[in-house]
Amino acid sequence: MPCLTGRREETDMQVIVATGNPGKLREFQRIFAPVGIEVSAQKGLYPDLKVEETGQTFGENSFLKANAVHQLSGCAAVADDSGLCVDALDGRPGVWSARYGGEQTSYPEKIQMLLEELKEIPWERRTARFVAHICYISPQGERIDVEETCEGRIGYEPRGERGFGFDPIFYVGEKSFSELTDQEKDAISHRGKALRELERRLTARGVLK
């Protein structure tokens, strides 16, 4: 694919999102589109690419994914590594959120496992946060890293039909992430905050106007 390396003129900036998660891809598209960033999905360009997430931190894993796509394409690439950190579980599942209970375990099953672990924990101690680390690599290999969080609590049951992953049990105020509209979630979520900060830094560098 052709890679745009400079300022936007008649065409938008292009970036490959290094994820196979359709929920994350939708959020990237939704947040990037208004500022003129055209998103391509890794899955459509490199369907056989599998990146082992061997890092011990969100930052390490997001770099592994973004760098793998950048090395293959020579284009701008961006990756997210994110997870749910529960205080009563000493920060688990954290960087292993997607592998909690095993990679083949569905999210409804993961949610039930997490609720079972917390069944004796009272509301005031069910504090948790979503963490998102975004790694962007330009066509020239320049790197920008951003990490943001969203504070909340783990509810006693899943609620809502929107969202993905652990969203149905992550509550901010009276609502779970799965009960929020796209706009409401983007305004407060870890990923929404991180992507807006990335936009700010790209603008400061003159990549975006």
N, C-alpha and C positions, 0 to 999 in steps of 0.2 A: 504494500500500500504506500502511496506517496506520503511523506512526512512533512508537515509544515513546521519550520524551525524559527520563524521570526514573528514579527508583529502581525496581528490580524489586519487584513485589508478587505479584499472582496470575499475571502473564504474564512471559515472559522478555524480555530486551533483544533487539532486532532490529537486524541490520546487513546491508547489502548488500556482498558481496565483489566488488570490481571486477576480475574476471579471467575469461578464457575458458579457462583452463588447468584441466582436470578434476583433475589431480593436486594442484595447489595448493588447489583448492576442497575436496577430500577432507580435506586436512590442516587447513584452517581449521575445517571441521565437526567433525573429530575432537578438536581441541584446545579449541574453544570450547564444545562441547556440555556438558561436565561443569560449567562455571561458569555455565550458564544463558544463553548467547548464541545466539540463533536466527539461522542464516545463510540469506540468500537469494542466489541466484546472479545476477549481472549478465546473463548470457546468457539467463536465463528471463524477465527483466523488460524488458531493452533489447537484444534480439538484434541490432539493426542498429548499435549503438554501436561505433565504432572510434576508439580514442584513439591518436594519433601519439606515440610515445615519443621525443620530440625532446630530452629532457634529457641532460646529460652525466654525471649521477650517478644512482645508484640512488634517492636521495632525491627528486631532481627528477622522475623518471619515476613513482615511486609516488604523488607528489602529483598529477600530471597525471591519473592514472587515477582516484584516489579523488575528486578534485574534480569530474571530469566526471560521475560517478555522483551525487554529492551535489547538484550544480547541477540535474540532471534530476529527481531524486526529492525533494529536501528532507529526505531521511532520513540516518541515520548510514551512512557508507560507509567501507570499509577496503580498501586495496590493498597488494600486495606487489610490489616490484621486486627481483629477485635475480639472481645470476649466479655464475659460476665464475671465480676469479682465479688464474692459474697463474704462479708466481714466475719460472720459466725462460722464460716468454713475456712478461715485463715486465707481468704483470697481465692479459694477454688470456685469454679473450675478454671478461671483465669485464661491463660494462654492456651490451655487445653480444652476450651469450651466446646469446640466443634467435635472433639474426640471424647468428650465426657460420656462414659458408658460404652465406648467403642464407636468407631467411625461409621459402622453400619446401623447404629441405633438411631431410630427416628427421633425428631424433636419432641413429639408428644411423649415418647418414652423417657427422653432425657428430662423433660419437665417433671414428670411424675417421680423420677428418681431424686431430683433435687428437692421437691416438696417433701418427700419421705425423709430426706436427710435433715430437713428443717422443721419437722412436725412438732418438736418440743420447744421450738424457739419462739418467744413472744414477739409481738409486732415491733416493739421498740428496739429489738436486737436484730431485726431482719434487714438491716441496712446493706446496700449493695451499690455497685456502680458498673455501668457499661464503659469500657475503654475502647477507643479506636485510634490506631496508629496508621497514618497515611504516609506512604513513601512515593514520591514522584521523581522520576528520572527523565531528564530532557533528552532530545535526540543527540545532544553533544555529551551526554553522560553526567550533567550537573544534577545534583540530588537535593531535594527538599524533604524534610521530615517534619510531620506535625502530629502531636498526640493530644487528644481531648477526652474528657469524661462527661458522663451524665449520672448524677446521684439519684438514687431512688431506694425502694424497698421491694423485697420479694413478697408477693401476695400469698394468700392461702390457697388460691385456686386460679386456674387460667381464665381470663376474660377477654372477649373481643375477637373479631374476625379478621382484622388487618394484621400487618406486620409479618414477621417470620422469626425463626429461631426461638429464643427465650422471651420474646416480646410479650406473650400473653400473661406472664407472671411478674414482669418488671413494672412496678407501679411508681408513677411520679404524681404525687398528690392522690386524688381519688380515682385516677384512671390508669389502666395498664397501657403500655405502648401500643398494644393491639386495638385499643379503643380510640386512639387518636387518629385524626385525619392525617393525610400525608403532610400537609402544611404544618399542622401542630407538632407532629413528630420531628420534622426537619428543623423546626425552630429551636428545639431543646436537645435533640439527640447528640450523642457523642460523635457520630459520623457527620451529621449536619454541621456541627461546630468546626470539626476538623477540615471539612471540604471548603467551608467559607474562609477559614484561615489560609488554606492553600491558595484559594483565589486571590486573597489579599496579597500574598507573597509573590504570586505570579504577576499581579498588576504592578507591584513595587519594582519588579525586575524588568518591566516593560514588555513582558510576554503577552499580557492582556491589557486592553485599554479600559 
